[in-house]
């Protein structure tokens, strides 16, 4: 087992772990080993406290009332937007639209921008490693408008095969791709993909919901046109996500849903929309969640995204070495072996045991992993599997969690007679 993977960072990761109350509790007298952050992350007390304090002392409607409490609540809501914009280096906070999650953000792009700009004969390019949120909205548009969908294939080690990308992009109007696979952990060359999309005259749309929580994100350096991500995968609450888009694109797009807050005026014969971002935030928005989203950003910033990335690279290397050296050919971990181009997502097959059975046995030892198709059925078919077990790492994990996973897999071996 490799012993040269110790982090050289200065962060006290045990103190970080102590920030997460749920990780301090026990089930049946044993600690929880949470390895399902690719699904949803745990929440630090800083986020919990910020939302609790806001609900207790500051909650009020936003953008609708003139009294001081409402004005302060509006400031807190917009403060969350500014924090999110700062984290990803957005040029303007008003280019950040709060959505329900990354799935809604991607649906908004496909429905609003795609519905207004694409018609029969136009093409959209996707990749074989997308999850359903970046497939189904485009398939829905294809059914409505006759849009063609083209696919970027994968290499044997789970990276994008860009050999034929220029031909795939020829004549395409949009290239929508993930920045990091939720199954393979693969980190894609986002800036290069954006450049090649633009060279072909296509928009570059980035699904960054697995990337932003774990990496330094600079959407200006990427030169993307749209970027989507979620709060709940980055220590914030569920029920809120973010769509960043270039203002000129957002300005030209029709609203996604209609109602209060998104209008400038309404008459019996029609309406005019409010400016971006309100144009896309109809109804009462997730006010408390926006406050929590902002608190999550401040929490991650207090540690440093580069520091988080270094920690996860060290931990991912340790996990890959530990599991493969212990189980050899009896475990298959999908995706690249090079941690420079992958995040801390480890989808694996183990000794022919069904992933759901693996997950159940691990759960009996308080090790929490996800088992299933991970909302990526086309990719599962390419892997030749109906499902995988998936352990996913985050800033609150350490080597003891990886060791617990490896030890718990022995339990699966015992039960299933290997």
C-alpha positions in Angstrom: 0.0 0.0 0.0 1.4 3.4 -0.9 2.6 5.4 2.0 3.5 8.6 0.1 0.1 10.0 -0.1 0.0 12.1 3.1 -1.4 15.6 2.4 1.2 18.4 2.7 -1.5 20.9 3.3 -1.7 23.0 6.5 -5.4 22.6 7.1 -6.5 20.9 10.2 -8.8 18.4 8.5 -9.9 16.8 11.8 -11.2 20.2 12.8 -13.1 20.4 9.4 -14.6 17.1 10.1 -15.7 18.3 13.6 -17.7 21.0 11.9 -20.2 18.4 10.6 -22.7 17.4 13.4 -24.0 14.3 11.6 -20.5 12.9 11.5 -20.3 13.1 15.2 -23.2 10.8 15.9 -23.1 7.0 16.0 -25.5 4.3 14.9 -25.5 1.1 16.9 -22.5 2.4 18.9 -20.3 3.0 15.9 -19.4 6.1 13.9 -20.9 6.9 10.5 -18.6 6.6 7.5 -20.2 8.9 5.0 -19.0 8.2 1.4 -21.9 9.4 -0.6 -21.1 13.1 -1.2 -21.4 12.7 -5.0 -25.1 12.2 -4.2 -25.4 14.9 -1.6 -23.0 16.5 0.9 -23.3 16.8 4.6 -23.8 20.3 6.2 -21.4 22.1 8.5 -22.7 23.9 11.6 -21.8 27.2 10.0 -24.5 26.7 7.3 -27.0 25.2 9.8 -26.5 28.1 12.2 -26.8 30.8 9.4 -30.1 29.3 8.3 -31.3 28.9 11.8 -30.4 32.5 12.7 -32.1 33.9 9.6 -35.3 31.9 10.3 -35.4 33.0 13.9 -34.6 36.7 13.6 -34.5 37.9 10.0 -37.0 36.0 7.8 -39.2 38.2 5.7 -40.4 38.3 2.0 -37.9 39.7 -0.5 -38.3 42.2 -3.3 -42.0 42.9 -2.4 -42.2 45.0 0.8 -40.7 48.3 1.9 -40.3 47.8 5.6 -36.8 47.3 7.1 -37.1 43.6 7.9 -38.0 42.8 4.3 -35.2 45.0 3.0 -32.7 43.2 5.2 -34.0 39.9 4.1 -33.6 41.0 0.4 -30.0 41.9 1.2 -29.3 38.5 2.7 -30.8 36.8 -0.4 -28.8 38.9 -2.8 -25.7 38.4 -0.6 -26.1 34.7 -1.3 -26.1 35.4 -5.0 -23.0 37.6 -4.7 -21.2 34.8 -2.8 -22.0 32.3 -5.5 -20.8 34.6 -8.2 -17.6 35.3 -6.4 -16.9 31.5 -5.9 -17.0 30.8 -9.7 -15.5 34.2 -10.7 -18.7 35.4 -12.5 -18.3 38.8 -14.1 -21.6 40.0 -12.6 -23.7 38.7 -9.7 -26.9 39.4 -11.8 -25.8 36.7 -14.2 -26.4 34.1 -11.5 -30.0 32.8 -11.6 -31.2 30.8 -8.6 -32.9 27.6 -9.7 -34.2 24.6 -7.8 -31.0 22.6 -8.6 -28.6 21.9 -11.4 -31.3 19.8 -13.1 -33.7 22.7 -13.3 -30.8 24.9 -14.6 -30.1 22.6 -17.4 -33.8 22.2 -18.2 -34.0 26.0 -18.3 -31.2 26.3 -20.8 -32.7 23.6 -23.1 -36.2 24.8 -22.9 -35.7 28.6 -22.9 -32.5 29.1 -25.0 -32.9 25.9 -27.0 -36.6 26.4 -27.6 -36.0 29.9 -28.9 -32.9 29.2 -31.0 -33.0 25.6 -32.2 -35.2 24.0 -34.8 -35.4 20.9 -37.0 -32.0 20.1 -38.5 -29.9 21.9 -35.8 -27.6 19.7 -33.7 -26.5 19.6 -30.1 -23.4 17.7 -29.0 -23.4 15.7 -25.7 -21.0 13.1 -24.3 -21.4 9.5 -23.3 -20.5 10.4 -19.7 -23.5 12.7 -19.1 -26.0 12.1 -16.4 -29.7 12.2 -17.1 -30.1 15.9 -16.2 -27.9 16.8 -19.2 -29.5 14.2 -21.5 -33.2 14.1 -21.0 -33.9 17.9 -21.4 -32.1 17.8 -24.8 -34.0 14.7 -25.8 -37.3 16.4 -24.8 -36.3 19.3 -27.1 -35.3 16.9 -29.8 -38.8 15.4 -29.7 -40.5 18.8 -29.8 -38.3 20.5 -32.4 -36.5 17.8 -34.4 -33.1 18.7 -33.1 -30.3 16.2 -33.8 -28.2 14.9 -30.8 -24.6 13.8 -31.4 -22.4 12.0 -28.9 -18.7 12.3 -28.0 -17.4 8.7 -27.2 -15.1 7.7 -24.4 -11.6 6.2 -24.3 -11.0 2.9 -22.6 -9.8 4.6 -19.4 -13.0 6.7 -19.1 -11.9 10.0 -20.6 -13.5 11.9 -23.5 -12.3 10.6 -26.9 -11.8 13.9 -28.7 -10.4 12.4 -31.9 -13.5 13.2 -33.9 -14.8 16.2 -31.9 -14.3 18.8 -34.7 -16.5 16.7 -37.0 -19.1 16.2 -34.3 -19.2 20.0 -33.7 -19.4 20.8 -37.4 -22.6 22.8 -37.8 -23.7 22.2 -34.2 -25.4 25.0 -32.2 -24.4 23.9 -28.7 -22.0 21.6 -26.9 -23.3 20.6 -23.5 -20.9 18.5 -21.3 -20.0 17.7 -17.8 -16.9 19.2 -16.1 -16.6 16.1 -13.9 -18.4 12.7 -14.3 -20.5 11.6 -11.4 -19.7 7.9 -12.3 -16.1 7.9 -13.5 -14.8 10.9 -11.6 -13.3 12.1 -14.9 -12.5 15.8 -15.0 -12.9 17.0 -18.5 -10.7 19.7 -20.2 -13.4 22.4 -19.9 -11.5 25.3 -21.3 -10.4 23.3 -24.4 -13.9 22.1 -25.0 -15.3 25.6 -24.7 -12.7 26.9 -27.2 -13.4 24.1 -29.7 -17.2 24.7 -29.3 -16.7 28.4 -30.0 -14.4 27.7 -33.0 -17.2 25.7 -34.5 -19.8 28.4 -33.8 -21.5 26.5 -31.0 -22.4 27.6 -27.4 -20.5 25.9 -24.6 -22.7 24.7 -21.8 -21.0 23.2 -18.7 -22.7 20.9 -16.2 -20.5 21.7 -13.2 -22.5 20.2 -10.3 -19.8 17.6 -9.5 -16.9 20.0 -10.2 -17.7 23.3 -8.4 -17.8 21.7 -4.9 -14.3 20.2 -5.2 -12.2 22.5 -7.4 -11.2 26.1 -8.0 -13.7 27.3 -10.6 -13.1 30.2 -13.0 -15.9 30.4 -15.5 -14.2 33.4 -17.2 -11.1 31.4 -17.7 -13.2 28.6 -19.1 -14.9 31.1 -21.5 -18.2 29.1 -21.1 -21.6 30.4 -22.1 -23.7 28.7 -19.4 -22.7 26.8 -16.2 -25.0 24.9 -13.9 -24.4 23.6 -10.4 -26.2 22.8 -7.1 -26.0 23.9 -3.5 -26.6 20.6 -1.8 -23.5 19.0 -3.2 -21.3 21.7 -1.8 -22.3 21.8 1.9 -25.3 24.0 1.3 -29.0 23.2 1.5 -31.1 21.3 -1.1 -33.8 23.1 -3.0 -31.5 25.7 -4.6 -29.0 25.6 -7.5 -27.4 28.1 -9.8 -27.4 28.9 -13.5 -24.7 31.3 -14.6 -25.1 32.6 -18.1 -23.7 35.4 -20.2 -25.9 38.4 -19.7 -26.5 39.0 -23.5 -27.8 35.4 -23.8 -30.0 35.6 -20.6 -31.4 38.9 -21.8 -32.5 37.5 -25.1 -34.0 34.3 -23.7 -37.7 34.0 -23.0 -38.8 33.3 -19.4 -38.9 29.7 -18.2 -42.0 29.9 -16.0 -44.3 32.9 -15.4 -45.8 34.5 -12.3 -45.0 37.0 -9.6 -41.5 38.5 -9.3 -40.5 37.9 -12.9 -42.6 40.7 -14.4 -42.1 44.4 -15.0 -45.8 44.9 -15.9 -48.9 42.9 -16.6 -51.9 44.1 -18.6 -54.9 42.3 -19.9 -53.3 41.8 -23.3 -49.8 40.8 -22.2 -46.8 41.3 -19.9 -43.2 42.5 -19.9 -40.5 40.8 -17.9 -38.3 42.0 -15.1 -34.6 42.2 -15.8 -32.3 39.2 -15.3 -32.1 37.4 -12.9 -35.6 38.1 -11.6 -36.9 37.2 -15.1 -36.1 33.6 -14.3 -37.1 33.5 -10.6 -40.9 33.5 -10.7 -42.8 33.2 -7.5 -41.4 33.3 -3.9 -37.8 32.0 -4.3 -35.9 29.8 -1.8 -35.0 32.6 0.5 -33.6 30.7 3.4 -31.8 28.3 1.1 -30.1 31.2 -0.6 -28.8 32.4 2.7 -27.6 28.8 3.4 -26.0 28.7 -0.1 -24.1 31.8 0.6 -23.0 30.5 4.0 -21.8 27.3 2.3 -19.7 29.3 -0.1 -18.2 31.3 2.7 -17.4 28.1 4.5 -15.6 26.6 1.5 -13.8 29.8 0.9 -12.6 29.8 4.5 -10.7 26.6 3.8 -9.8 27.3 0.2 -10.9 25.4 -2.9 -7.3 24.7 -3.9 -6.7 23.3 -0.5 -9.9 21.1 -0.7 -8.7 19.9 -4.2 -5.3 18.9 -2.8 -6.8 17.0 0.1 -9.2 15.1 -2.2 -6.4 14.2 -4.6 -4.3 12.8 -1.8 -7.3 10.9 -0.4 -8.4 9.6 -3.9 -4.8 8.3 -4.5 -4.9 6.6 -1.1 -8.3 5.0 -1.9 -7.3 3.8 -5.3 -4.1 2.2 -3.9 -5.7 0.8 -0.9 -8.6 -0.9 -2.7 -6.6 -2.2 -5.7 -3.6 -3.5 -3.6 -6.0 -5.2 -1.2 -8.4 -6.8 -3.7 -6.4 -6.8 -7.0 -8.4 -8.1 -10.0 -11.4 -8.8 -7.7 -12.4 -5.1 -7.7 -12.8 -2.9 -10.8 -12.8 0.8 -10.2 -14.1 2.7 -13.3 -12.4 5.8 -14.6 -8.9 7.2 -14.9 -6.2 6.1 -12.5 -4.4 9.5 -12.7 -5.8 11.7 -9.9 -4.7 14.7 -11.8 -7.7 14.1 -14.2 -10.2 12.6 -11.8 -12.1 13.6 -8.6 -12.9 11.6 -5.6 -15.6 9.4 -7.1 -15.0 5.7 -7.1 -17.6 3.6 -8.9 -16.7 0.0 -8.6 -17.7 -3.6 -9.2 -16.6 -6.1 -6.5 -16.3 -9.9 -7.0 -19.4 -10.2 -9.0 -21.6 -9.2 -6.0 -24.6 -7.1 -7.0 -23.9 -3.4 -6.0 -27.1 -3.2 -4.0 -25.9 -6.2 -1.9 -22.5 -4.6 -1.5 -24.2 -1.4 -0.3 -26.4 -3.3 2.2 -23.5 -5.1 3.7 -21.5 -1.9 3.9 -24.5 -0.2 5.6 -24.5 -2.8 8.3 -21.0 -1.5 9.1 -22.2 2.2 8.9 -20.4 2.8 5.6 -22.7 4.8 3.4 -22.2 4.5 -0.3 -24.6 4.7 -3.2 -25.6 1.8 -5.4 -27.4 2.1 -8.7 -27.2 3.5 -12.1 -26.3 7.0 -10.8 -28.8 8.7 -13.2 -26.4 7.7 -16.0 -28.0 4.7 -17.7 -26.4 5.3 -21.1 -22.9 5.3 -19.5 -23.9 2.2 -17.4 -24.7 0.4 -20.7 -21.2 1.3 -22.1 -19.7 -0.1 -18.9 -21.7 -3.3 -19.4 -23.3 -2.9 -16.0 -26.8 -2.3 -14.7 -25.4 -0.6 -11.6 -22.2 0.1 -9.6 -21.4 0.7 -6.0 -20.0 4.3 -5.6 -18.0 5.7 -2.8 -17.5 9.5 -3.1 -15.1 11.6 -1.1 -15.3 15.1 0.2 -13.4 17.5 2.5 -14.6 15.9 5.7 -13.3 12.4 4.8 -10.0 11.0 5.8 -7.9 7.8 5.4 -9.8 6.1 8.2 -13.0 6.3 6.1 -11.2 4.6 3.2 -9.8 2.0 5.6 -13.3 1.4 6.9 -14.6 0.9 3.4 -11.9 -1.6 2.6 -12.5 -3.5 5.8 -16.3 -3.5 5.3 -15.9 -5.1 1.8 -14.4 -8.0 3.6 -17.8 -8.4 5.2 -19.4 -8.7 1.8 -16.9 -11.4 1.0 -17.8 -13.3 4.2 -21.6 -13.1 3.6 -21.5 -14.1 0.0 -19.0 -16.9 0.4 -16.0 -15.8 -1.5 
